[in-house]
Amino acid sequence: MEQDYLDQETEQLEKEVMQLVGFIIGKEKFGVDILSVQEIIRKTPITAVPNSPEFIEGVINLRGSIIPVIDLRKRLNILKHRKEENNGEPVTWIIIIKVDERVTGFIVDSVTKVLKIQRNTIEPPPDIVVAGLKSQYIHGVCEIDTGLLILLDFSKILDIKEIGRLRDFDK
């Protein structure tokens, strides 16, 4: 009887906690629900695709699957330069995310760690941020020990036309 109560209490606490993969673009800290992240990779050759939107870096071959890769820095209009390694090459981390049955890679500057946050600490984005059409992909913000974390809604990063263009990569 007591064990059942503890199991229910543990289950309730797990529902209230959200696990995020933290990452950085420029000086900003972002997070994405860990359940949508398939994997995180580095140093993968990216093949450019002619006539693709500027923010689409190209495609990668991940174990036989061709996956489009989007530069989140360009998509979010964070135009500062990437960190570079010793040999002058940009540091490239690609977070492979599955959203709405579509697998896409997103280039970020660095991946930090898995974060656990209380769902009730997530605040809606400020009105001034949401006022711009391009900011509909901000799910919310929350405070963590190192500052504010912006939660992105990857299902809204691309609009309908852009998703259609990504589908062309599968062919």
ABEGO torsion letter per residue (X at the ends): XAAAAAAAAAAAAAAABBBBBBBBBEABBBBBBAAABABBBBGBBBBBBBGBBAABAEBBBBGGBBBBBBBAAAAAGBABBBBBBAAGBBBBBBBBBBBGGBBBBBBBABBBBBBBBBAAABBBBBAAAAABAAAAABAEBBBBAAEBBBBBBAAAABBAAAAAAAAAAAX
